[in-house]
Amino acid sequence: MPAIYAAMARVLGAHLSQFIIGLFIATMGFVAHRFKQRNQRWYGMVEVMIGIVSGFSIAFGMVPSHVVLAQWASLIGCSYVIARGLNNVSDAKARVLLAP
């Protein structure tokens, strides 16, 4: 990902690249919202997988002599994403059981 951003910044300039990334993230948020509305169970499972993969990615990037607060905060965020995902899976199952 850093290589993609560096290439974008080189071609488009830093500010336009940052704007495009922000727009992409906002769009992904809207897409995620629609995905959750359509299939909450699968959305929750995707959340869990993203949390696990992100957590391992951050953990393997930590250097014992130089661990920063942002890494620990990101790891805590990953646990929150996993918990939210499990909650979405649980809510979807409960909704299926309550449906007539």
C-alpha positions as CSV (number, residue, x, y, z in Angstrom):
1,M,0.0,0.0,0.0
2,P,2.8,2.5,0.7
3,A,4.1,2.0,-2.8
4,I,0.6,2.7,-4.3
5,Y,0.3,5.9,-2.3
6,A,3.9,7.0,-3.3
7,A,3.1,6.4,-7.0
8,M,-0.2,8.3,-6.7
9,A,1.5,11.2,-5.0
10,R,4.2,11.3,-7.6
11,V,1.7,11.3,-10.5
12,L,-1.2,13.3,-9.0
13,G,0.4,15.3,-6.2
14,A,0.1,14.8,-2.5
15,H,-3.1,16.7,-1.8
16,L,-5.1,15.2,-4.7
17,S,-3.9,11.7,-3.6
18,Q,-5.0,12.3,-0.1
19,F,-8.4,13.6,-1.3
20,I,-8.8,10.5,-3.5
21,I,-7.9,8.2,-0.6
22,G,-10.4,10.0,1.7
23,L,-13.1,9.7,-0.9
24,F,-12.3,6.0,-1.4
25,I,-12.6,5.3,2.4
26,A,-15.9,7.2,2.6
27,T,-17.2,5.2,-0.4
28,M,-16.1,2.0,1.2
29,G,-18.0,3.0,4.4
30,F,-21.2,3.4,2.4
31,V,-20.6,0.1,0.6
32,A,-20.0,-1.6,3.9
33,H,-23.3,-0.2,5.3
34,R,-25.2,-1.5,2.4
35,F,-23.5,-4.9,2.7
36,K,-24.5,-5.1,6.4
37,Q,-28.1,-4.2,5.5
38,R,-28.3,-7.0,3.0
39,N,-26.5,-9.8,4.9
40,Q,-25.5,-9.0,8.5
41,R,-24.2,-12.5,9.2
42,W,-21.6,-12.4,6.3
43,Y,-20.8,-8.8,7.2
44,G,-20.0,-9.9,10.7
45,M,-17.8,-12.7,9.5
46,V,-15.9,-10.3,7.2
47,E,-15.4,-8.0,10.2
48,V,-14.0,-10.8,12.3
49,M,-11.6,-11.8,9.5
50,I,-10.4,-8.2,8.9
51,G,-9.9,-7.8,12.7
52,I,-7.8,-11.0,12.9
53,V,-5.7,-10.3,9.8
54,S,-5.1,-6.7,10.8
55,G,-4.2,-7.7,14.4
56,F,-1.6,-10.2,13.2
57,S,-0.3,-7.7,10.6
58,I,0.2,-5.1,13.3
59,A,1.7,-7.6,15.8
60,F,4.2,-8.9,13.2
61,G,5.2,-5.3,12.4
62,M,6.0,-4.5,16.0
63,V,9.7,-4.2,16.9
64,P,10.4,-4.9,20.6
65,S,12.9,-1.9,20.8
66,H,10.5,0.5,19.2
67,V,6.8,-0.1,19.9
68,V,4.6,3.0,19.6
69,L,1.3,3.9,21.2
70,A,-0.4,3.9,17.8
71,Q,0.4,0.2,17.4
72,W,-1.2,-0.7,20.7
73,A,-4.2,1.5,20.0
74,S,-4.6,-0.2,16.6
75,L,-4.4,-3.7,18.3
76,I,-7.1,-2.6,20.7
77,G,-9.1,-1.4,17.7
78,C,-8.7,-4.8,16.1
79,S,-10.2,-6.5,19.2
80,Y,-13.1,-4.1,19.0
81,V,-13.7,-4.9,15.3
82,I,-13.6,-8.6,16.1
83,A,-16.1,-8.1,19.0
84,R,-18.4,-6.0,16.7
85,G,-18.2,-8.7,14.0
86,L,-19.2,-11.5,16.5
87,N,-22.0,-9.3,17.7
88,N,-23.3,-8.9,14.1
89,V,-23.2,-12.6,13.6
90,S,-25.0,-13.2,16.8
91,D,-27.7,-10.5,16.0
92,A,-28.2,-12.1,12.5
93,K,-28.7,-15.5,14.1
94,A,-31.2,-14.1,16.6
95,R,-33.1,-12.4,13.9
96,V,-33.4,-15.6,11.9
97,L,-34.7,-17.5,15.0
98,L,-37.3,-14.8,15.7
99,A,-38.5,-14.5,12.1
100,P,-41.9,-16.1,11.4
